[in-house]
Amino acid sequence: MNKQRVWVTTAWVGCAMVLIAILAVAAVSFDKDIVKPLFLEYVTGGVMVGGLIVFIAAWFLPDRKNWRGITLMVWGLIAVTSPWFGLLFLLPWAIVGIALPLVIAILLRQSRLTQPAIA
């Protein structure tokens, strides 16, 4: 498997981790009875790990020096640093959620560029 393809796949995994965590928080906000005491800590950890994975994967992509790579790195950094805002962690998560379609579009493009050619 191509090294670039591995990093694109890794970025997809990190993006999925962040998306699942944000969707879990959205689901819990409607039904607070299913929340366990450490729910927020686990979800925040998932967002941080997913953001870190996206940042590291974006660093190793060949397009890291153009706007697409920079967008992926900034998105990952916002996800990683979101707990530092304390109780205002939802503001960075809102930015991450709003930018998610752009990140998915960038990752789709990267996936198409790194696909092996069919002879």
Secondary structure, 3 states (H helix, E strand, C coil): CCHHHHHHHHHHHHHHHHHHHHHHHHHHHHCHHHCCCCHHHHHHHHHHHHHHHHHHHHHHCCCCCCHHHHHHHHHHHHHHHHHHHHHHHHHHHHHHHHHHHHHHHHHHHHHHHCCCCCC
